[in-house]
Structure formats: C-alpha cells, structure tokens
Amino acid sequence: MKMDKTIAGQPLAGPETAPAVAEIRGVTRTFGSARALDSISLTVRKGEILGLIGRSGAGKSTLIRCLNGLERPDSGSIRIEGQEITDLSDRALQPLRRRIGMVFQHFNLLSAKTVIDNVALPLKIAGVAPAERRRRALELLDLVGLAARADAYPSALSGGQKQRVGIARALSANPALLLSDEATSALDPETTHSILDLIRDINRNLGLTVLLITHEMDVVRSIAGRVAVIDRGRIVEEGAVADVFARPVHAVTQSLLAGIRPQLPAFLLGRLGVNGTGPAVFSVDAVGADAGRDFARLFGETLGAPVHLVHGGIDHIGDQPVGRFFFRAEADRLAILARAESLGPAIHVEFLGHEPGSR
Ligand SMILES: Nc1ncnc2c1ncn2[C@@H]1O[C@H](COP(=O)(O)OP(=O)(O)OP(=O)(O)O)[C@@H](O)[C@H]1O
C-alpha cells in the first residue's frame, strides 16, 4: 500500500519519517479473560492527524487510557516524545500527562466554573500565575472564536461552543498530542463540520499532532491524513486515508466503510450469479489521476461491447480523487479480468457476477 504524501491535505516533507510523538509497541492489556489490547503497535507522527477507527469493544478506550497513563499495560512499551511511560510512578507521570490534551464526547466542563476558568484550569494545576493564566486562556478562547463568552457558564453555551471550550482547555498546557475521543459524536452535522474545521486549522497553523478516535467514518474522511483500524485489540489495517478508503483490505474495514463507499444497489447484487448467462457486472477502484480515466471506453474497446455505468462516481479525500464504479457489459469474466490486468495493479477490478438472461 502506498504511503501518504500529505497530511490533512497539506504536503509535508516525508511525514512517514517525521519524529514519533507517541509510539506504542507490543502493548497488551487484559481484564480477566478479556484481552482488550493484544500486542498492539501504533505510531503517531509529528504534525499528522491520525484517525483510529474500530467497532464498539475493539479496544479504543483502553488504548487511550494507556496512552494518557490512566491504565497500565500488562506488557509492551509506550513512548511519548521518546520517553517511556509504562514504568513511571503516578507522580512522574503528571508532567507527561500534560503533554497530552484530551477532548471528550461530552465535553467534561466544570459547570460551576466560567468558560475562562475551565480553560485556565490545567494551567492552574501546573502552577502558572493568575495573570498569565488569564492571558493564555483568553488567547485560546480567541483562537476558538469564543473570547466574547469568557465569563459565561457552560450551561449558557451550545454543544458546539462547549466543544470549542473543551478544545481551548486541551490546548492550554501546550500539548504535544491532542487526543480527540469521539469529540463530535454528540454534535449535529453542521456543528461537527465547524469543530472539524477548527481541529484541522489548529493542526495546520500550530502543527499540532492529533489522534482522532471515532466511529464516524466521515470524520476520518474529512480531516485525517492516515487511518488505523483497530479490531480485537490489534491494528488490522493502516495507511493513507485515500488508499484505505479506496480499497479496504480487512473485512472489518470493509464493514466499517460500507456506509460511505458506493455499494452496488442490493436489488442488483441479489440478481447476480457466477454462472449466469446475462451481462457481467464488475467494479473498478482507482485513486489519484487514475480515478478520472474513462473506464467505460477502456474496457469497451477491448471487450468489443458497450460498457455501461451502473453506479458509483468520484469522491475527494484530502487532495486525492477516489473513484469507485460499477459497470455492466455483455462480456465474460475472463475477458474482463484480462483487460483489468493490462491496466496495471493500481486499478483494482472485481468481477461480481452475471445477471440472469441470455447472451
Ligand atoms: N475495566 C474493564 N474491566 C473489564 N473489561 C474491560 C474493562 N475495560 C475494557 N474492557 C473490555 O475490553 C474490551 C475493549 O474495551 P474498550 O472499552 O477499550 O473498547 P472500545 O473500542 O473503546 O469500545 P466503545 O467504542 O464501545 O467504547 C471490551 O471487551 C471490554 O469489555
């Protein structure tokens, strides 16, 4: 699988070689007989937005808790900015915890404190003087567009505004890594959009590294540069978002992405049979410049029969066009696959079956 050359749509000099902000190696954590993490390895690199997706119970929360030191792995290594954290005492962990800013699904703001006091709280805990805390908190509230609400209480804010405060608070201690745990799952689509824009702006303008844990594939598609798929405590697939979304290999990834990738309409899929005698139906997946090729013509001229588009189109993920098409043609499987092979390995073709009928 091709490595990504962009992060959040921004070209970077070799992100795959950027220094690791968080490095998880062979981490296992069991609860009784439940193996929440099973020798998991994952690297989050400086300046990237990495999406971590997985089904319920896959191990996402346990991984977050291990990363921020709330949970101790049974074995394996976790390094934050090069420092091993698994063998640190709770006291020694405190300054490292501040290197990780957390954003939560339900915001976790203190309702008895004003917006500015919520944002300044991590600074207070870190022993920063009151005037400096206020200055820094106001600066962050300005960054998230809420300076005018500094003295309001959280109950007076909308969900999106609360999350902006949550983000400002997470940034207050100047974290090396922003851990976003389902940060938009409780928000409506429009507010989700504005919060994702904010996270992307912070990533681009401040160079902040983000680990985005979510079950919403649209979130990953909108702002992540890379994606890792966790299942049963292991990373089962990892790569540039455009590549993984264009051609998910693992069954879990395919199932997670089923809702946002074009699928052959069920009524048509149900009609197909491997040994049918009617027109053949096949899919074509291609990324980048290949996505825009005229596949109907490319297949048609070799098959000697018209090729009709049944379903699909071109999506854009980051700066990459991702094409997924379903075609119908009066041809047989071998002829389709022979043509597919001549187009090269970058274009993925799958024969799906024949419709009933006579040829
Ligand atoms: N404290 C615990 N005690 C017992 N089992 C646990 C504990 N924490 C997690 N588990 C188990 O470990 C597995 C992974 O759980 P985890 O909460 O990390 O998954 P998740 O991907 O975050 O799920 P969700 O998306 O539903 O929050 C599950 O089988 C869960 O039941």
PDBQT file of the ligand as one rigid body, heavy atoms in Angstrom, charges set to zero:
ROOT
HETATM    1  N1  LIG A 401     -12.240  -2.189  33.242  1.00  0.00    +0.000 N 
HETATM    2  C1  LIG A 401     -12.593  -3.229  32.468  1.00  0.00    +0.000 A 
HETATM    3  N2  LIG A 401     -12.957  -4.392  33.023  1.00  0.00    +0.000 NA
HETATM    4  C2  LIG A 401     -13.303  -5.457  32.248  1.00  0.00    +0.000 A 
HETATM    5  N3  LIG A 401     -13.295  -5.465  30.890  1.00  0.00    +0.000 NA
HETATM    6  C3  LIG A 401     -12.947  -4.310  30.281  1.00  0.00    +0.000 A 
HETATM    7  C4  LIG A 401     -12.570  -3.141  31.019  1.00  0.00    +0.000 A 
HETATM    8  N4  LIG A 401     -12.268  -2.168  30.135  1.00  0.00    +0.000 NA
HETATM    9  C5  LIG A 401     -12.444  -2.709  28.893  1.00  0.00    +0.000 A 
HETATM   10  N5  LIG A 401     -12.837  -3.990  28.999  1.00  0.00    +0.000 N 
HETATM   11  C6  LIG A 401     -13.109  -4.897  27.850  1.00  0.00    +0.000 C 
HETATM   12  O1  LIG A 401     -12.064  -4.721  26.910  1.00  0.00    +0.000 OA
HETATM   13  C7  LIG A 401     -12.568  -4.694  25.577  1.00  0.00    +0.000 C 
HETATM   14  C8  LIG A 401     -12.218  -3.373  24.907  1.00  0.00    +0.000 C 
HETATM   15  O2  LIG A 401     -12.951  -2.335  25.533  1.00  0.00    +0.000 OA
HETATM   16  P1  LIG A 401     -12.801  -0.793  25.144  1.00  0.00    +0.000 P 
HETATM   17  O3  LIG A 401     -13.704  -0.039  26.070  1.00  0.00    +0.000 OA
HETATM   18  O4  LIG A 401     -11.366  -0.417  25.153  1.00  0.00    +0.000 OA
HETATM   19  O5  LIG A 401     -13.366  -0.779  23.657  1.00  0.00    +0.000 OA
HETATM   20  P2  LIG A 401     -13.834   0.475  22.767  1.00  0.00    +0.000 P 
HETATM   21  O6  LIG A 401     -13.306   0.221  21.404  1.00  0.00    +0.000 OA
HETATM   22  O7  LIG A 401     -13.434   1.742  23.424  1.00  0.00    +0.000 OA
HETATM   23  O8  LIG A 401     -15.403   0.340  22.766  1.00  0.00    +0.000 OA
HETATM   24  P3  LIG A 401     -16.520   1.523  22.707  1.00  0.00    +0.000 P 
HETATM   25  O9  LIG A 401     -16.399   2.135  21.345  1.00  0.00    +0.000 OA
HETATM   26  O10 LIG A 401     -17.782   0.779  22.896  1.00  0.00    +0.000 OA
HETATM   27  O11 LIG A 401     -16.212   2.469  23.820  1.00  0.00    +0.000 OA
HETATM   28  C9  LIG A 401     -14.060  -4.939  25.706  1.00  0.00    +0.000 C 
HETATM   29  O12 LIG A 401     -14.283  -6.318  25.516  1.00  0.00    +0.000 OA
HETATM   30  C10 LIG A 401     -14.384  -4.530  27.112  1.00  0.00    +0.000 C 
HETATM   31  O13 LIG A 401     -15.487  -5.249  27.606  1.00  0.00    +0.000 OA
ENDROOT
TORSDOF 0
